[in-house]
């Protein structure tokens, strides 16, 4: 069966800075591929460089961007053209077509047809022009680029990357190998644009990138160029269908519902990117941005664990155990190389979002014995470092850990997301407790106690988790509608029941099953209310939360709300739970505005897929819970 026909990669791409309908890119790439290919419509829009309804293009963007909020890095743009170079060579684009496995079109201005298919390490671009010769413009976006060329190859060292602790030694190597001779090469626009004049109007170019070396990049390019184009085209189509076939729907459902489902499933296989490579001896290696050395093992990029530990990674554990193993191995490889577990990689550590939710991923791998036996002591060492050692580098470890260890929570005086940080820490400590318990570790009881500290932040008068100062006092001026002071991209309402590991105690704190159900009824029926709080202006998550008005305080647009409906299951109100899930599903469509908020690294897409198949990791360290499925299906694990 061809599952690709049901995938619309434009879902979620109609977004902008102030309002997200997904904030996605239409990634043409291998599953978990090292980079993607996208029609660039306006590079001046920074992270929002693609508009789905544009009838023009500036070229094919080779992109690594995991989110417009982080931006792209190491990217280049390819534009076949003819005639004289101009500062703006964009062209009308007709017959535009793109799926996960292919992109094609006609550049009307130049009368040039092109087709691109992604490969495991790069892509193959075929160009058919009507002029005697054709040119290719390679836009490196910054002038911090070095290149050289031979009769038929262009080699580029690209240092186009945002500033950061590891950016000074960042570089990405590219090789573009043509199946015809290069006549001439010119450099334009302050050295950032390379104009390649070719001997033929029809040509094939094999593109490969590497973080390791130009030599390795050249070698893989040569190997790829020796494969037939049709073989590579069939290979990526087969690969995508194999991944999409992991969930085979057996019920009779509409074509529209099939498109929504498989477009979401596709998104869950785009991230994280696997950026480790095979060296000349066939060993898996990766570049260490900290030490400037080549280390052994698997490595991943373009993933934030605050976003993905809840849904994306558990779904991949269920469907593609072989790739899940790569992810968990990469987390440990990162620890061995950098001394800390990763938080947000793109491709090096960005150090954003609260706490260290990668703890959940690592702890789950210990509990399920996914790590090799000899790796488990190192994995536990990494978890204990996150939980017990104060990092001197803000990129690593837990923020305000010393205060958390002293008070058992992050005090309000720490100024910034203290409640979110505390709640995330409590769950991380629970995940660590479960990992230690599975190994009969001597520190098991300590973490069992630590993970119960959330009771201190629970205000029995308001029945909300609230900020607490160092004296153990709640703030009498606390406003549950405030965003940002105490909570990450949310307010007290979205975090009202944001504890997953101690359901019975939370129910008792709330006053029993009936009181929890009443609070849930209130949360899902209220009119959205918010103040801009610490942010000082309306962030896009507020806009998206308020536009989905019939879900009350349930901000499906962002991760802190993901678990809210499942609390109905905890109190036995299954009918109300299903009603909320069905209402929420209506906000997922097969159109370019098809998401109710940010689709971060597959997390929102995975939430949709999981709620369709009746499985959900309410407490990720403990695995999936089952509930009524939307349709019959079969899982075909890879």
Secondary structure per residue as TSV (DSSP state, phi and psi in degrees):
chain	resnum	aa	ss	phi	psi
A	1	X	-	360.0	138.8
A	2	X	-	-91.3	97.6
A	3	X	G	-76.1	-21.6
A	4	X	G	-61.2	-27.1
A	5	X	G	-65.2	-18.7
A	6	X	G	-92.4	-1.1
A	7	X	-	-97.5	121.1
A	8	X	-	-107.6	105.8
A	9	X	T	-78.0	-3.4
A	10	X	T	-83.4	-7.5
A	11	X	T	-58.5	126.5
A	12	X	T	86.6	0.7
A	13	X	-	-87.1	-11.9
A	14	X	-	-86.6	78.3
A	15	X	-	-136.1	167.3
A	16	X	B	-152.1	176.3
A	17	X	T	-54.5	-43.7
A	18	X	T	-86.6	-16.2
A	19	X	B	-152.1	127.9
A	20	X	-	-105.9	129.4
A	21	X	S	-106.9	24.4
A	22	X	-	141.7	-38.3
A	23	X	-	54.6	36.4
A	24	X	-	-97.6	165.9
A	25	X	-	-114.0	149.0
A	26	X	-	-81.4	78.6
A	27	X	-	-72.3	116.8
A	28	X	B	-93.4	113.3
A	29	X	-	-166.2	166.5
A	30	X	-	-71.2	151.6
A	31	X	T	-54.6	125.3
A	32	X	T	59.0	24.3
A	33	X	-	-63.5	159.5
A	34	X	S	-72.0	-15.6
A	35	X	-	-163.0	170.4
A	36	X	E	-129.5	170.9
A	37	X	E	-130.6	128.0
A	38	X	E	-140.8	143.2
A	39	X	E	-68.8	115.8
A	40	X	E	-85.0	125.8
A	41	X	S	-105.2	-29.6
A	42	X	-	-160.6	99.7
A	43	X	G	-67.9	-19.5
A	44	X	G	-66.8	-17.0
A	45	X	G	-84.2	11.7
A	46	X	T	54.8	-119.1
A	47	X	T	-66.5	-19.1
A	48	X	-	-102.1	57.7
A	49	X	-	-89.3	5.6
A	50	X	-	-128.5	130.3
A	51	X	-	-120.8	125.0
A	52	X	T	-65.9	-26.5
A	53	X	T	-97.8	7.0
A	54	X	-	-70.0	139.1
A	55	X	S	-100.9	26.0
A	56	X	E	-147.8	169.7
A	57	X	E	-150.8	150.1
A	58	X	S	-93.9	-4.6
A	59	X	E	137.7	-174.2
A	60	X	E	-95.5	114.8
A	61	X	E	-85.1	125.6
A	62	X	E	-89.9	105.6
A	63	X	E	-120.2	148.7
A	64	X	-	-114.9	0.9
A	65	X	-	-59.3	119.4
A	66	X	S	-87.1	-20.4
A	67	X	-	-165.7	141.8
A	68	X	T	-63.4	-20.7
A	69	X	T	-73.9	-26.9
A	70	X	T	-92.0	-27.6
A	71	X	-	83.1	176.1
A	72	X	-	-92.1	168.3
A	73	X	-	-157.0	149.2
A	74	X	S	60.4	19.8
A	75	X	-	-89.5	151.4
A	76	X	E	-135.1	163.1
A	77	X	E	-128.9	135.2
A	78	X	E	-110.9	128.5
A	79	X	E	-135.4	108.7
A	80	X	E	-68.4	137.0
A	81	X	E	-155.7	174.8
A	82	X	-	-141.7	168.4
A	83	X	S	90.4	-156.0
A	84	X	S	-88.6	140.5
A	85	X	-	-61.6	140.1
A	86	X	-	-137.1	157.4
A	87	X	S	-62.3	-27.8
A	88	X	-	-128.7	100.8
A	89	X	-	-100.9	11.2
A	90	X	-	-57.7	154.7
A	91	X	E	-136.4	151.9
A	92	X	E	-60.3	142.9
A	93	X	E	-120.7	120.2
A	94	X	E	-121.3	165.1
A	95	X	E	55.3	33.6
A	96	X	E	-62.5	133.3
A	97	X	E	-147.3	131.5
A	98	X	E	-152.7	138.0
A	99	X	E	-133.8	173.3
A	100	X	T	-55.0	-27.1
A	101	X	T	-105.3	-1.3
A	102	X	E	-165.8	151.0
A	103	X	E	-143.0	145.4
A	104	X	E	-157.3	167.9
A	105	X	E	173.7	-177.8
A	106	X	E	-126.0	122.6
A	107	X	E	-86.1	100.7
A	108	X	T	-62.5	-38.0
A	109	X	T	-57.8	-34.6
A	110	X	T	-111.1	-2.6
A	111	X	T	53.7	48.9
A	112	X	E	-120.7	125.7
A	113	X	E	-95.1	147.1
A	114	X	E	-146.4	157.4
A	115	X	E	-148.0	135.7
A	116	X	E	-127.8	137.3
A	117	X	E	-124.2	135.7
A	118	X	E	-76.2	150.8
A	119	X	-	-123.3	179.0
A	120	X	S	-61.9	-34.8
A	121	X	S	-116.9	0.2
A	122	X	E	-175.4	-125.1
A	123	X	E	-164.2	164.7
A	124	X	E	-122.6	128.6
A	125	X	E	-114.5	125.1
A	126	X	E	-108.9	130.9
A	127	X	E	-122.7	134.2
A	128	X	E	-127.6	110.0
A	129	X	-	-112.5	166.4
A	130	X	S	-102.2	-12.9
A	131	X	S	-85.0	161.0
A	132	X	S	-57.7	-36.8
A	133	X	S	-129.2	157.9
A	134	X	-	-130.9	148.9
A	135	X	E	-113.0	158.6
A	136	X	E	-128.7	122.8
A	137	X	E	-93.8	126.8
A	138	X	E	-109.9	108.1
A	139	X	E	-95.4	115.6
A	140	X	-	-94.6	0.7
A	141	X	S	70.5	-20.7
A	142	X	S	-142.3	157.3
A	143	X	S	-87.0	5.7
A	144	X	-	-84.9	60.4
A	145	X	E	-135.9	139.5
A	146	X	E	-117.2	139.6
A	147	X	E	-146.6	158.3
A	148	X	E	-146.3	165.3
A	149	X	E	-149.0	159.0
A	150	X	-	-118.7	-161.7
A	151	X	S	-62.3	-29.5
A	152	X	S	-140.9	11.3
A	153	X	E	-134.8	146.4
A	154	X	E	-120.8	126.4
A	155	X	E	-113.0	130.3
A	156	X	E	-126.5	134.7
A	157	X	E	-109.3	112.2
A	158	X	E	-107.1	124.0
A	159	X	-	-112.4	27.2
A	160	X	-	-77.7	101.8
A	161	X	-	-158.2	146.2
A	162	X	-	-64.5	156.3
A	163	X	-	-63.7	143.7
A	164	X	-	-176.4	174.3
A	165	X	T	-60.0	-33.8
A	166	X	T	-105.4	5.4
A	167	X	G	-72.0	-22.2
A	168	X	G	-64.9	-26.4
A	169	X	G	-113.7	16.8
A	170	X	-	-75.7	139.0
A	171	X	-	-159.6	144.9
A	172	X	E	-124.0	127.7
A	173	X	E	-95.4	139.4
A	174	X	E	-126.2	145.8
A	175	X	E	-129.9	129.5
A	176	X	E	-119.0	112.9
A	177	X	E	-108.7	120.9
A	178	X	E	-97.2	150.4
A	179	X	S	-92.1	18.2
A	180	X	S	-143.2	171.6
A	181	X	-	-77.4	149.0
A	182	X	E	-88.8	124.0
A	183	X	E	-82.3	-43.7
A	184	X	E	-159.7	155.6
A	185	X	E	-132.5	128.9
A	186	X	E	-123.2	154.0
A	187	X	E	-117.7	135.0
A	188	X	E	-133.2	173.2
A	189	X	T	50.8	61.0
A	190	X	T	60.3	29.9
A	191	X	T	86.5	2.7
A	192	X	T	-92.0	-13.9
A	193	X	E	-120.0	130.0
A	194	X	E	-111.6	120.0
A	195	X	E	-100.5	116.8
A	196	X	E	-109.4	117.7
A	197	X	E	-96.0	128.9
A	198	X	E	-112.9	155.3
A	199	X	S	-73.8	-27.6
A	200	X	-	-113.4	153.9
A	201	X	S	-81.8	-27.2
A	202	X	E	-108.2	129.0
A	203	X	E	-156.1	164.3
A	204	X	E	-118.4	137.2
A	205	X	E	-126.4	127.4
A	206	X	E	-96.1	126.2
A	207	X	E	-117.9	133.5
A	208	X	E	-140.3	146.5
A	209	X	E	-125.4	161.7
A	210	X	E	-154.6	147.0
A	211	X	S	-95.4	-4.4
A	212	X	S	-96.5	-56.0
A	213	X	-	-162.9	157.6
A	214	X	H	-68.7	-35.4
A	215	X	H	-61.9	-45.4
A	216	X	H	-66.1	-39.5
A	217	X	H	-60.4	-45.6
A	218	X	H	-62.7	-39.6
A	219	X	H	-66.0	-44.0
A	220	X	H	-67.0	-36.5
A	221	X	H	-61.6	-43.2
A	222	X	H	-62.1	-43.2
A	223	X	H	-63.5	-41.8
A	224	X	H	-66.3	-40.7
A	225	X	H	-66.9	-18.9
A	226	X	T	-83.5	-4.4
A	227	X	S	-95.9	144.7
A	228	X	-	-67.2	143.7
A	229	X	H	-57.9	-44.1
A	230	X	H	-64.5	-34.6
A	231	X	H	-63.6	-44.8
A	232	X	H	-66.5	-36.1
A	233	X	H	-65.1	-44.1
A	234	X	H	-66.7	-36.4
A	235	X	H	-62.1	-47.6
A	236	X	H	-72.2	-34.1
A	237	X	H	-63.0	-42.9
A	238	X	H	-64.8	-40.9
A	239	X	H	-62.9	-46.1
A	240	X	H	-65.0	-41.3
A	241	X	H	-64.0	-33.2
A	242	X	H	-65.1	-42.8
A	243	X	H	-68.3	-43.3
A	244	X	H	-68.3	-25.7
A	245	X	T	-74.6	-6.3
A	246	X	T	-60.3	-26.6
A	247	X	E	-122.9	110.3
A	248	X	E	-105.1	111.8
A	249	X	E	-78.2	127.3
A	250	X	-	-107.0	-8.7
A	251	X	S	-82.9	160.3
A	252	X	-	-84.4	108.7
A	253	X	-	-130.0	166.5
A	254	X	-	-70.9	159.2
A	255	X	H	-59.1	-38.9
A	256	X	H	-61.4	-46.1
A	257	X	H	-65.4	-35.5
A	258	X	H	-63.2	-40.9
A	259	X	H	-65.4	-41.9
A	260	X	H	-63.1	-45.4
A	261	X	H	-64.8	-51.6
A	262	X	H	-75.3	-24.5
A	263	X	H	-66.8	-36.7
A	264	X	H	-70.9	-41.4
A	265	X	H	-62.8	-39.4
A	266	X	H	-55.3	-43.9
A	267	X	H	-61.0	-32.7
A	268	X	T	-73.6	-10.2
A	269	X	T	-107.3	9.4
A	270	X	T	-86.5	-32.1
A	271	X	-	-129.6	154.4
A	272	X	S	-73.4	159.2
A	273	X	E	-79.6	139.8
A	274	X	E	-93.2	113.3
A	275	X	-	-111.2	2.6
A	276	X	-	-73.4	157.2
A	277	X	E	-134.0	164.8
A	278	X	E	-92.2	127.6
A	279	X	-	-82.2	-173.2
A	280	X	T	-64.0	-18.3
A	281	X	T	-97.5	1.7
A	282	X	S	85.6	10.6
A	283	X	-	-88.9	144.3
A	284	X	E	-76.3	124.3
A	285	X	E	-139.8	164.1
A	286	X	E	-149.5	161.9
A	287	X	E	-90.9	130.6
A	288	X	E	-93.7	109.4
A	289	X	T	-70.8	-15.6
A	290	X	T	-84.4	-49.3
A	291	X	T	-97.0	-7.8
A	292	X	T	62.2	32.0
A	293	X	E	-119.2	167.1
A	294	X	E	-100.2	120.5
A	295	X	E	-108.9	157.3
A	296	X	E	-88.8	146.3
A	297	X	S	117.1	-176.7
A	298	X	-	-84.4	151.0
A	299	X	-	-145.8	148.4
A	300	X	E	-125.1	166.5
A	301	X	E	-149.7	172.6
A	302	X	S	58.3	53.3
A	303	X	E	-149.7	132.4
A	304	X	E	-111.5	122.3
A	305	X	H	-75.0	-23.3
A	306	X	H	-59.5	-35.3
A	307	X	H	-80.7	-42.1
A	308	X	H	-98.7	-15.5
A	309	X	T	-65.2	-24.0
A	310	X	T	-78.2	-39.1
A	311	X	T	-135.0	-48.3
A	312	X	H	-61.8	-53.0
A	313	X	H	-65.9	-43.9
A	314	X	H	-60.0	-37.2
A	315	X	H	-66.6	-39.0
A	316	X	H	-68.0	-34.0
A	317	X	H	-60.7	-38.8
A	318	X	H	-71.2	-41.8
A	319	X	H	-98.2	-38.0
A	320	X	-	-130.8	71.1
A	321	X	H	-52.9	-33.1
A	322	X	H	-65.7	-38.8
A	323	X	H	-77.1	-34.2
A	324	X	H	-59.1	-39.8
A	325	X	H	-63.2	-38.4
A	326	X	H	-62.0	-42.8
A	327	X	H	-61.3	-49.3
A	328	X	H	-70.2	-35.4
A	329	X	H	-64.1	-39.1
A	330	X	H	-63.7	-37.1
A	331	X	H	-60.7	-39.2
A	332	X	H	-75.3	-36.7
A	333	X	H	-60.1	-38.7
A	334	X	H	-62.8	-43.7
A	335	X	H	-60.8	-43.7
A	336	X	H	-62.1	-35.3
A	337	X	H	-84.3	-38.2
A	338	X	H	-107.3	-15.2
A	339	X	S	87.0	-3.5
A	340	X	S	-141.2	154.0
A	341	X	-	-73.9	152.5
A	342	X	-	-76.1	154.2
A	343	X	S	-114.9	-54.4
A	344	X	E	-144.4	107.8
A	345	X	E	-102.7	131.1
A	346	X	S	-165.9	76.2
A	347	X	S	-84.1	-13.7
A	348	X	S	-99.6	179.8
A	349	X	B	-68.1	129.8
A	350	X	-	-103.8	-16.8
A	351	X	-	63.9	39.3
A	352	X	-	-114.6	163.8
A	353	X	S	75.5	152.8
A	354	X	S	-69.9	152.5
A	355	X	S	57.7	-160.2
A	356	X	-	-131.6	72.2
A	357	X	T	-70.1	-7.8
A	358	X	H	-60.6	-21.7
A	359	X	H	-54.5	-38.7
A	360	X	H	-63.5	-41.4
A	361	X	H	-66.5	-46.0
A	362	X	H	-67.1	-43.7
A	363	X	H	-63.0	-40.6
A	364	X	H	-61.9	-39.9
A	365	X	H	-66.0	-30.7
A	366	X	H	-71.1	-47.3
A	367	X	H	-61.3	-40.0
A	368	X	T	-89.2	2.4
A	369	X	T	60.5	32.9
A	370	X	-	-72.1	-36.7
A	371	X	S	-69.2	148.0
A	372	X	-	-62.0	152.2
A	373	X	G	-55.4	-39.0
A	374	X	G	-75.3	-10.0
A	375	X	G	-88.7	-19.7
A	376	X	H	-61.1	-42.6
A	377	X	H	-59.4	-37.9
A	378	X	H	-69.5	-38.7
A	379	X	H	-62.9	-42.2
A	380	X	H	-65.6	-41.8
A	381	X	H	-56.2	-43.1
A	382	X	H	-64.7	-42.6
A	383	X	H	-62.5	-45.0
A	384	X	H	-67.3	-30.9
A	385	X	H	-66.6	-45.6
A	386	X	H	-56.9	-39.7
A	387	X	H	-87.7	-18.1
A	388	X	H	-126.8	-15.7
A	389	X	-	-110.9	125.8
A	390	X	-	-78.0	122.2
A	391	X	-	-80.4	138.8
A	392	X	S	-87.3	-6.5
A	393	X	S	-112.5	120.9
A	394	X	T	-62.9	-14.9
A	395	X	T	-73.4	-22.1
A	396	X	S	-120.9	159.3
A	397	X	S	70.4	-169.1
A	398	X	-	-96.0	135.2
A	399	X	T	-67.1	142.8
A	400	X	T	54.2	37.2
A	401	X	H	-66.2	-36.6
A	402	X	H	-61.9	-40.4
A	403	X	H	-68.7	-38.4
A	404	X	H	-61.4	-41.9
A	405	X	H	-69.0	-33.1
A	406	X	H	-75.7	-43.3
A	407	X	H	-102.0	-15.7
A	408	X	S	84.0	7.3
A	409	X	S	-164.1	168.8
A	410	X	-	-91.4	114.6
A	411	X	-	-67.1	155.6
A	412	X	G	-60.6	-28.4
A	413	X	G	-62.9	-17.4
A	414	X	G	-69.8	-11.9
A	415	X	-	56.7	81.8
A	416	X	S	136.6	102.8
A	417	X	S	56.6	33.8
A	418	X	H	-63.3	-35.9
A	419	X	H	-73.9	-46.7
A	420	X	H	-58.1	-44.6
A	421	X	H	-62.5	-41.5
A	422	X	H	-65.5	-47.7
A	423	X	H	-61.4	-41.5
A	424	X	H	-64.4	-40.6
A	425	X	H	-61.5	-40.9
A	426	X	H	-61.4	-43.0
A	427	X	H	-67.2	-42.9
A	428	X	H	-57.2	-42.1
A	429	X	H	-65.9	-34.7
A	430	X	H	-65.9	-43.4
A	431	X	H	-61.0	-40.6
A	432	X	H	-65.6	-41.2
A	433	X	H	-56.3	-45.3
A	434	X	H	-64.9	-36.9
A	435	X	H	-67.5	-44.1
A	436	X	H	-65.2	-39.9
A	437	X	H	-61.7	-39.0
A	438	X	H	-67.1	-20.0
A	439	X	T	-109.9	9.8
A	440	X	T	52.8	44.6
A	441	X	-	-79.5	149.2
A	442	X	T	-67.5	-20.0
A	443	X	T	-95.8	11.0
A	444	X	H	-56.2	-49.2
A	445	X	H	-65.5	-34.1
A	446	X	H	-61.6	-42.4
A	447	X	H	-77.7	-26.1
A	448	X	H	-62.5	-37.4
A	449	X	H	-73.6	-43.7
A	450	X	H	-59.4	-39.3
A	451	X	T	-72.7	-6.7
A	452	X	T	-97.5	7.5
A	453	X	G	-67.6	-11.3
A	454	X	G	-60.8	-23.3
A	455	X	G	-61.9	-26.5
A	456	X	G	-66.7	-33.0
A	457	X	G	-86.6	-4.0
A	458	X	E	-87.0	117.1
A	459	X	E	-86.8	110.9
A	460	X	T	-69.2	-16.9
A	461	X	T	-77.8	-47.0
A	462	X	T	-93.6	-15.1
A	463	X	T	58.3	43.3
A	464	X	E	-131.9	153.7
A	465	X	E	-81.0	125.1
A	466	X	-	-133.4	165.9
A	467	X	-	-69.1	144.2
A	468	X	B	-129.9	132.9
A	469	X	-	-85.2	-177.3
A	470	X	T	-67.0	-23.0
A	471	X	T	-85.5	1.9
A	472	X	S	79.6	25.5
A	473	X	-	-109.5	139.3
A	474	X	B	-78.4	156.0
A	475	X	-	-86.4	118.9
A	476	X	T	-67.3	-18.8
A	477	X	T	-96.3	11.2
A	478	X	-	-58.6	132.1
A	479	X	-	-118.6	113.8
A	480	X	T	-65.8	-13.1
A	481	X	T	-87.0	-8.8
A	482	X	B	-69.3	134.5
A	483	X	-	-103.1	140.4
A	484	X	S	93.4	-30.4
A	485	X	S	-61.8	-52.4
A	486	X	S	-113.7	-9.9
A	487	X	S	-130.8	147.7
A	488	X	S	-87.3	114.5
A	489	X	S	51.3	38.6
A	490	X	S	-170.4	-179.4
A	491	X	-	-124.6	-172.4
A	492	X	T	-63.0	-30.0
A	493	X	T	-65.6	-43.9
A	494	X	T	-68.7	-19.4
A	495	X	T	-107.2	12.0
A	496	X	T	-57.1	-36.5
A	497	X	T	-125.9	34.3
A	498	X	-	-83.8	48.3
A	499	X	-	-126.0	126.3
A	500	X	-	-108.8	-13.7
A	501	X	S	-103.1	-0.9
A	502	X	-	-142.5	55.8
A	503	X	H	-53.9	-46.8
A	504	X	H	-63.2	-40.5
A	505	X	H	-67.3	-40.9
A	506	X	H	-61.9	-41.5
A	507	X	H	-61.8	-41.0
A	508	X	H	-65.7	-42.4
A	509	X	H	-59.9	-37.7
A	510	X	H	-76.0	-13.5
A	511	X	T	105.8	13.0
A	512	X	S	111.2	174.6
A	513	X	H	-58.5	-45.3
A	514	X	H	-63.8	-39.1
A	515	X	H	-68.7	-37.5
A	516	X	H	-63.9	-43.2
A	517	X	H	-63.7	-39.8
A	518	X	H	-63.5	-41.5
A	519	X	H	-64.4	-40.8
A	520	X	H	-62.4	-43.9
A	521	X	H	-57.3	-41.3
A	522	X	H	-65.7	-45.7
A	523	X	H	-59.4	-40.1
A	524	X	H	-87.8	-7.3
A	525	X	H	-114.2	-9.4
A	526	X	S	-70.6	156.9
A	527	X	-	-76.3	130.1
A	528	X	-	-54.6	128.2
A	529	X	-	-134.5	138.9
A	530	X	-	-160.1	153.7
A	531	X	B	-117.3	156.0
A	532	X	-	-72.2	-16.2
A	533	X	G	55.0	-138.1
A	534	X	G	-63.9	-25.1
A	535	X	G	-66.0	-31.8
A	536	X	S	80.7	-6.8
A	537	X	S	-155.9	169.5
A	538	X	-	-80.2	110.2
A	539	X	-	-78.7	159.9
A	540	X	H	-61.9	-29.1
A	541	X	H	-62.6	-33.0
A	542	X	H	-67.1	-42.9
A	543	X	H	-59.9	-45.8
A	544	X	H	-69.5	-36.9
A	545	X	H	-61.3	-43.1
A	546	X	H	-76.2	-25.1
A	547	X	H	-77.6	-22.2
A	548	X	S	-92.3	69.4
A	549	X	G	-73.0	-22.8
A	550	X	G	-87.4	10.2
A	551	X	G	-111.7	7.9
A	552	X	T	64.0	-130.2
A	553	X	T	-85.6	4.3
A	554	X	-	-78.0	97.8
A	555	X	-	-90.8	77.8
A	556	X	T	-59.8	-14.4
A	557	X	T	-64.4	-13.6
A	558	X	S	-147.2	155.7
A	559	X	G	-61.2	-36.1
A	560	X	G	-56.4	-21.9
A	561	X	G	-90.9	-9.1
A	562	X	T	-52.1	-36.2
A	563	X	T	-87.5	-10.3
A	564	X	G	-53.1	-49.4
A	565	X	G	-61.7	-28.2
A	566	X	G	-72.6	-13.6
A	567	X	H	-66.6	-25.6
A	568	X	H	-61.3	-36.5
A	569	X	H	-66.1	-35.0
A	570	X	H	-65.5	-22.5
A	571	X	T	-111.3	13.7
A	572	X	T	79.4	15.4
A	573	X	-	-100.2	65.8
A	574	X	H	-65.0	-35.7
A	575	X	H	-64.7	-40.8
A	576	X	H	-66.2	-38.6
A	577	X	H	-59.0	-49.3
A	578	X	H	-64.9	-33.8
A	579	X	H	-63.4	-43.5
A	580	X	H	-66.1	-42.7
A	581	X	H	-61.4	-45.3
A	582	X	H	-63.7	-40.8
A	583	X	H	-64.0	-39.3
A	584	X	H	-68.9	-38.0
A	585	X	H	-59.5	-25.2
A	586	X	T	-67.0	-17.6
A	587	X	T	-88.6	1.3
A	588	X	-	-105.4	122.1
A	589	X	-	-128.7	179.8
A	590	X	S	-101.7	25.4
A	591	X	S	-107.6	171.9
A	592	X	T	-67.7	-15.5
A	593	X	T	-107.5	36.2
A	594	X	-	-83.0	7.9
A	595	X	-	-121.0	148.1
A	596	X	S	-83.2	12.1
A	597	X	S	169.6	-164.6
A	598	X	-	-62.9	131.5
A	599	X	-	-101.2	89.6
A	600	X	-	-90.6	111.1
A	601	X	T	53.7	31.7
A	602	X	T	88.3	0.9
A	603	X	H	-70.9	-45.3
A	604	X	H	-72.4	-37.4
A	605	X	H	-61.7	-42.1
A	606	X	H	-66.4	-36.4
A	607	X	H	-58.1	-45.0
A	608	X	H	-63.7	-48.1
A	609	X	H	-59.3	-46.6
A	610	X	H	-63.5	-40.5
A	611	X	H	-73.7	-18.2
A	612	X	H	-76.4	-37.0
A	613	X	H	-95.3	2.7
A	614	X	T	74.7	32.6
A	615	X	E	-136.7	141.9
A	616	X	E	-158.1	136.4
A	617	X	-	-87.9	73.6
A	618	X	T	-52.8	-45.4
A	619	X	T	-119.7	95.5
A	620	X	G	-52.7	-34.9
A	621	X	G	-63.6	-23.7
A	622	X	G	-97.3	1.1
A	623	X	-	88.2	-165.1
A	624	X	-	-84.7	145.9
A	625	X	E	-102.6	155.8
A	626	X	E	-111.9	145.5
A	627	X	-	-150.6	-176.5
A	628	X	-	-63.6	124.7
A	629	X	-	-82.8	157.9
A	630	X	S	-79.4	-30.3
A	631	X	S	-155.9	167.8
A	632	X	-	-79.9	143.5
A	633	X	E	-155.1	168.7
A	634	X	E	-131.0	136.6
A	635	X	E	-95.4	128.7
A	636	X	-	-118.4	89.5
A	637	X	-	-64.7	147.1
A	638	X	-	-97.0	360.0
